[in-house]
Structures are given as structure tokens and as C-alpha cells.
Amino acid sequence: MHPYLVHSGHLLLPTFGVLAAMGLMLALTLSLRTAPIVGLDPDKLWNAGLFMLISAFALSRLLLVLANPQTFLRYPIILLTVPSLNSFGVLLTLVATAIYLRAKQLPLLDTLDAWSPSAILTWAFLAVGHFAEGSDAGLPTRLPWGLAIPPDRIHLHPVALYAAITAVVLAVVLLRQLPRRKNPGDTFALALAASGAVQFLLTFFRQPLPDSKFLDPVQWISLGLIALATLVVFLQPRKLVRYAV
């Protein structure tokens, strides 16, 4: 495991943070390629993606400060460096981004289609980051590619590596499907359904959460992604077909 790229004295450069930054920048760059495919201005899509990233950072820090005002007054720099993006912060970021897209007159479904390969590519980089820091523990396995965990050298499924490989394959599939989409939202729906199915299946290789009974939170989220994909397809405008008599 390599949780830090640089670890010298007080200087720490986490591997996950570096890979996450690389993934986000490559995702923005990829959006310049996917924008013309769906008929969008690449510069507008780049700016929208940048707005979403800045919003996620700013809103997550704002929520952190509001939840810990005394700590912020005492240790402002330390608090602002703590990873703090939670579900509520994601929701606020999505609302802010939707308002931005409407203000800039960017079609929602076309934008989501163009962003889908970029989002999956980011997921691949994040998964590699989790693999590097060893934060996605898998179940014991006897397969030859299992990760040996000290001190007992128990071999575990490299779940994060499974996720990274699957995400790369899915990103390629989405890039090939994007020019062939029939309706706005098709690529986005495919990304939602495929990523939801993959995450659901990966939970069978992960160590279960102690409090989970029927389904764990990741499985519920996965089913939610599949349901949302179904809703996107169902709500797409259907073309009327006229038959000659």
C-alpha cells in the first residue's frame, strides 16, 4: 500500500488526493471532446464542470465551518483541510449546478450525457486512490491476485482494483455509445444503470458493514441509481410514428 506519494517530516502528499485531482482534470479535459458530440459548446461545458467542482469544495467547507464554528475559530487552516464532502453537500452542489445550467441555457440531459464518460473516468481514478491507500477492504480469498494484508498475511479481494478496471471499461463503452444515442439522456441512463449494477455486485466482495441487515447503504444507493436510470428513460419524449394507409 502507498497512502502517501511524499512523506518527509511534516510534508505529506496523499496518493488519493493526487489521483483525485488528476482524475478531475482529465475529466474536464475529456468533456471538451464529448461536448461537440452532443451539440454543446466545449467552453461552456468546461465552465459548468469547473463551477460544479468549485461549488462542491466551497459548499462542503461552508457546511463544515457551520457545524464546527468553535473549532474553526481556533484552528481554521486545519479544519479547512479536512475532507468534508457528505451527502448533504453533494445535494447542494447538484442544486447549484442545475441552477447554473439553467442560467447558461445548457440542456440538462445533453449536458449529463456529455459528462457521463468524464464522471466514470473520475470514478476510476478515485478507485485507484482507494487501492493505493488500502481503504476498500475486501473479503478473504484464495485467488492468486488477492492482496496480502499484514501481519497475518491474509489475502483479500482487491475490490478497489476491480472497481477501477470496470470503470475504465465502462468509460470506453460510454464514449462509443455517445455518438449513437437516440435520445438525450440515453448515455446518462446507461452510466447510471451500469455503475449501479457494478457497485451492487462489488458489495459481495467487500467486507459487510456491522449494522447492515437486509441491504447495506451502498446497495441501496446502487438500486437508487438503477431506478433513476429507469426514470430517465421512461420520461424521455417519445417520437410519434405515423403509418401510411
N, C-alpha and C positions, 0 to 999 in steps of 0.2 A: 504494500500500500504506500502511496506517496501523497499524503494530505497537503504537503507544502512543497512548492517549487523552490522557494528560498526560505531558509530557516537559519538566520545568523543573528545571534543575540536577540535584540528586541524587534528585529526586522523579520516579519512573517508575510509570506506571499502565498496564500492558499491556492491550491490547484483548482479547486472547484470554482472559485471566483474568477480565475484567469480563463478557464474554459467557458464559463457562463458569459463573460464579456466577449470572447471570441465568437461564440455561437450567436449572440445578439447582433454583432456587427456583420457577420456573414449572412444572417437572416435579413437584415436591412438591405444588404447588397443584392441578395437574391430577389428581393421584392422589386428591384429596378428591372429585373428580367421578366418577372411574371406580370408586372403591371400592363405592358403593351398587349400581352396575350388576351387579357380580359377587357381591353379598350380603355385603360386608365392612364393618366399622366404619371410617369415614373417619379417625378419630383414631388407631386402631391402625395403619392403613396409613401415615399420616403419620409416626408414631413409628418404624415399621420403616424407612421411607425415610431418615429422619434418622439412625437408627442406622447404616445402611449407609454413608452419606456420612461420618459421624464415624469409623467403623471404617476406611474407605479412607484417610482423612487420617492417622489415628493409626498404623495399621499400616505405611503407606508411610514415614512419618517414623521409626518404630522400626527398620525394615529399613535405612534409610539410615544411622542412627546406628550400628547394629551393624556395618555394612560399613565405616564410616569413623570409628572411635572417636577417633583422634588429631585428626582434623580437627574433630570435634565439640567436643573439649575446648578447642581453640584458637579456633575461630570458630563457636560454637553457633548464633547467630542467622542467620548467612549460610547455614550448612548446612541449617537447618530451612526456609529459604525456597526451596530448590532443588526443582523438580518431580521427584518420585521414584516415581511410581506405575508399577510394572512388572508383568509377568505373574504373578510370584510373589505380589506384594502384592494383585493382583486375586483370585487364587485364595484367599488367606487371608481376604479380605473376603467372598467368596462363602460360604466355610465358616462364618465368624462370623455372617453374615446368616441362613444356613439354620438354625443353632442358635437364633438369636433367634426366627425364625418358628415353630419347633417349640415353644419355650418359651412363646410368646404364643398358641399354638394357632391360627395363621393358616395356612389351607390353601395349600400351596405353589403349585399350578397356578393357583388363583384369584388369588393374590397376583401371580404373574408375568403373568397376563392383564391385571390392573389396572395393572401397572407398564409394560406394553409401549408404550402410546402415550406415556407420560412419557419412557421411555428414548429413543424415536425423536425426540421433541422436543428432548431434550438433545443428541442427535447433530446435529440441525440447527443449534443454536447453536454447537456446537464447530466444525462445518464453516465457519460464517460467520467464526468466530475465526481459523481457518486461512487463510481467504481474505483476511482483513484483514492478517494478518502475512506472507502470501505464502509459507507453509511447505508447501504441497501442490502441487509443481511438476507441470505437465502437459507433454505432448508439443507440438512446434511445430504450428501450424495456420494456415490462411489464412481461417478463418471470421471474420466481422466482429466477433464478440464476444470474440475472443482477447485475452488480456492482453499489452500491450506491455511487455517487460522491458528496462530499460536495461542497459548502454549501447548495445547493438546494436539495441534496439527489436524483438527477436524476439517474435512473437506466440505465446503458449502457451494450451493449453486451460485454462479456469478450473475445474479438477477439483473444488476445494472448493465452488465455487458450484453445480456440478452436484449434488454430494452434498447440499448444503443444500436445494435445491429438491426433490430426490427425497425427502428425509427429511420435509419438510413435507407433501408429498402422501401419503406412507405413514402419517404420524401421523393424518391425516384419515381415511384408509381404515380404520385400526385402530379409531378412535373410532366409526365407523359399523358396523364388524363386531362390536365387543364386545357390544352388546346381542343380537346374533343368533347368538352362538356356541352350538353344540350340546353341546359337552363342555368341561369345564375343561381349559385348555391350548391350545385352538384359536387364540386370539388370539396367545398367546406363540409358537406354532409358526409362524403366519403372519408374525409380526415377524421371527423368526429366518431363515426361508426367504427372505423378501423382502429383508431387509437384506444377507444373504449374497450373494444374486444381484446386488444393486446394487453392492456392494463389488467383487465379482468383475469385473463389466463395467467399472467405473470404472478398474480397473488397466490396461485397454487404452488409456486416455487419459493415464495417468501415465507419468512417466519411469521406466524399469525400474531395479531395483537392480543394481549392477555384479556382484554374486556370484550372482544368481539364474540358474538353468539351466532347469529344466523349468517350475516354478511359483515365484512369489515368495511370501514369508511371508503377505502379505495374501490372496492367492488360496487358500493352504492354510487360513487361518482362515475364509475365506468358505465353502469346501467343508465345513469342520467345522460351521459354523452350519447349513448346509442339512442335513447328516447328523443333527445334533441335533434339528432340527425334525422330520425323518422319524421319529426315535426317539420323540419326544414323542407324535406322532400314533399310532404303532404301539403304544405302551404304554398308551394310553388304554383305560379299561374299555369294553367293547362291550356294548350292550344286547341282550338276547336277544329275538328277535321270535317270538311264538307265532302259528301259523296255525290258524285254525278249520277243523275237518274237516267 
